[in-house]
Amino acid sequence: MATATTVQKVPGLVSPQAGTREEALALIFAPTKRGDGFRHGALGAPGYGKTYHVRQVIAAALERDVVDLVLSHDVKYRQAEFEGIELTHVGAAADPAQLELRRHLVYRGDVRADVVCEAEDVALAGKKIAQGSEIRVLLNIGELDDCLTEGGRGWRAPTVQWFSSKGRALGACLLWTTQQPKRSPDEIFDQSTTLALFHHEERSANYLSNTLLLDEDMVRTLPQLAIGEFVLKVPAREWNRKVYRF
């Protein structure tokens, strides 16, 4: 897998360094070293690699035993975006042998049969597992907008919010992505332990600058990022001036 990337120079900016995959994963998984769950978000314009990035984080979390079980809410497209045991709803049973082997349940719903699978249902199933056992659950939300009210600033999936704010004490982890940061509650940014920022157009980058108090050089870098490239925002830490690619 690639461990470096080429980044275009940005006027007025000392060129960012190429970070490695291992460095990025170490930052993302850092909370688990002290027994907490990690909360990681991926933000950026469509087609710039957010979903591939999340797949890589999930694979690494399972391979390294950072988590024991992944539950994905994956209803955006006709084809699944994540590889795992596909189920229509949380009441559907997975084959125990397959579950032990793959450890990733992908909840899809079924449009043809009018089966709707809500993000709240998946999150609630994960919360019950986390509270009733020592299993470290990773909840993966394919699109954060599915968890929000129509206006986008409030929650209609309160258990997803629980994973963001309280689940870490049980080792529960959260992955989420969005194409529309303006529609996202401020607390999801504040509670995430890392944010992967992919390509943003200038207007969107400026919005994130005001919302997340980003380094000015980082803001100028975001519109220059190519497909697959991202920077990491870590709360209370200065930008390390590195650009990563998985």
PEFEN-V129601 format. One record per residue. N is the residue number from 1. RES is the residue in one small letter. PHI is phi in degrees with one decimal (* if undefined). Layout:
n-><N;N>
res-><RES;RES>
phi-><PHI;PHI>
This chain:
n-><1;2;3;4;5;6;7;8;9;10;11;12;13;14;15;16;17;18;19;20;21;22;23;24;25;26;27;28;29;30;31;32;33;34;35;36;37;38;39;40;41;42;43;44;45;46;47;48;49;50;51;52;53;54;55;56;57;58;59;60;61;62;63;64;65;66;67;68;69;70;71;72;73;74;75;76;77;78;79;80;81;82;83;84;85;86;87;88;89;90;91;92;93;94;95;96;97;98;99;100;101;102;103;104;105;106;107;108;109;110;111;112;113;114;115;116;117;118;119;120;121;122;123;124;125;126;127;128;129;130;131;132;133;134;135;136;137;138;139;140;141;142;143;144;145;146;147;148;149;150;151;152;153;154;155;156;157;158;159;160;161;162;163;164;165;166;167;168;169;170;171;172;173;174;175;176;177;178;179;180;181;182;183;184;185;186;187;188;189;190;191;192;193;194;195;196;197;198;199;200;201;202;203;204;205;206;207;208;209;210;211;212;213;214;215;216;217;218;219;220;221;222;223;224;225;226;227;228;229;230;231;232;233;234;235;236;237;238;239;240;241;242;243;244;245;246>
res-><m;a;t;a;t;t;v;q;k;v;p;g;l;v;s;p;q;a;g;t;r;e;e;a;l;a;l;i;f;a;p;t;k;r;g;d;g;f;r;h;g;a;l;g;a;p;g;y;g;k;t;y;h;v;r;q;v;i;a;a;a;l;e;r;d;v;v;d;l;v;l;s;h;d;v;k;y;r;q;a;e;f;e;g;i;e;l;t;h;v;g;a;a;a;d;p;a;q;l;e;l;r;r;h;l;v;y;r;g;d;v;r;a;d;v;v;c;e;a;e;d;v;a;l;a;g;k;k;i;a;q;g;s;e;i;r;v;l;l;n;i;g;e;l;d;d;c;l;t;e;g;g;r;g;w;r;a;p;t;v;q;w;f;s;s;k;g;r;a;l;g;a;c;l;l;w;t;t;q;q;p;k;r;s;p;d;e;i;f;d;q;s;t;t;l;a;l;f;h;h;e;e;r;s;a;n;y;l;s;n;t;l;l;l;d;e;d;m;v;r;t;l;p;q;l;a;i;g;e;f;v;l;k;v;p;a;r;e;w;n;r;k;v;y;r;f>
phi-><*;-66.1;-120.0;-148.2;-150.6;-101.1;-119.9;-65.3;-72.8;-110.4;-52.4;80.8;-123.2;-65.8;-50.9;-61.6;-82.0;-85.8;-85.8;-102.2;-59.0;-63.4;-63.8;-64.3;-64.3;-62.1;-68.8;-65.0;-90.0;-52.4;-59.8;-69.4;-67.4;-107.8;90.2;-93.9;-80.4;-93.7;-129.3;-127.8;-115.5;-123.7;-124.5;164.4;-67.5;-60.7;82.7;-108.0;106.1;-64.0;-65.9;-60.0;-58.9;-64.0;-57.1;-67.6;-64.6;-61.4;-59.4;-67.6;-62.2;-74.3;-61.1;-96.1;56.3;-72.2;-132.4;-102.3;-150.0;-113.9;-117.0;-110.3;-97.6;-136.7;-124.7;-70.3;-122.0;-64.9;-97.1;-64.7;-90.0;-123.5;-90.2;179.1;-84.7;-81.0;-131.3;-80.7;-156.8;-70.1;-82.2;-76.3;-91.8;-92.6;-63.9;-56.5;-65.1;-66.5;-63.5;-64.1;-78.8;-102.9;59.2;-141.8;-101.2;-114.7;-95.1;-118.1;71.0;-155.3;-62.7;-63.7;-101.6;57.9;-96.4;-101.7;-116.5;-88.3;-59.3;-62.0;-62.3;-66.6;-63.9;-64.6;-61.5;-65.5;-63.7;-63.1;-64.2;-63.4;-77.3;-102.1;-157.0;-97.6;-71.0;-88.9;-98.8;-111.1;-95.2;-111.9;-102.9;-63.1;-147.9;-58.7;-58.7;-66.0;-100.5;-111.9;-68.2;-58.6;-74.8;88.6;-103.2;-123.2;-98.8;-113.4;-127.8;-62.0;-75.8;-64.4;-61.5;-60.5;-60.5;-73.2;-102.9;-125.8;-62.9;-57.3;-63.8;-102.0;78.5;-74.5;-120.2;-137.0;-119.0;-150.1;-134.0;-155.5;-97.9;-128.1;-60.2;-65.0;-92.1;-97.3;-61.4;-58.6;-65.3;-66.0;-72.1;-66.4;-89.9;-74.1;-82.8;-149.4;-128.3;-93.7;-103.8;-93.8;-55.9;-129.3;-67.8;-57.0;-64.5;-67.2;-62.6;-67.2;-62.1;-63.7;-58.5;-73.3;-76.0;-104.3;53.5;-75.4;-56.1;-59.2;-67.6;-63.3;-59.5;-70.7;-78.3;-54.0;-68.8;-92.8;-69.7;-88.3;-58.0;91.4;-88.3;-151.6;-114.3;-112.0;-100.9;-117.1;-54.1;63.8;-129.4;-69.3;-59.6;-81.9;60.7;-117.7;-117.2;-115.6;-149.7;-89.3>
